[in-house]
Amino acid sequence: MYDLSPQARQGMMDEHIYVSAPFTGVTLNTSYSYGIDDQEFVVAFDSNYPQEFLDLVQRLRFTEASQYTLRDTPMFTCVKKDIREVLTDLA
């Protein structure tokens, strides 16, 4: 992706921002990851709405920038609960 011009790269990031805008219940955290398995950056999402998160990820997979993803790490989703609530739900 760094073979592309800065304007082309910015355009792809602008597309990500545009696609992500409707998903207001999802917070995006991006961090550069020098030395972590040679990845360019790490993206972490936080949301109380798992379905909204999954919908966002699905939409992002159809953006131009996704063509430059060499490896897509599996994603895990869950609902944060107090352990007592989990045990009550199991009963």
Sequence and secondary structure as in RCSB ss.txt:
>XXXX:A:sequence
MYDLSPQARQGMMDEHIYVSAPFTGVTLNTSYSYGIDDQEFVVAFDSNYPQEFLDLVQRLRFTEASQYTLRDTPM
FTCVKKDIREVLTDLA
>XXXX:A:secstr
 TTS HHHHHHHHHHHHHHHTT TTEEEEEEE TTSTT SEEEEEEES HHHHHHHHHHHTTSGGGGG S     
       HHHHHHHH 
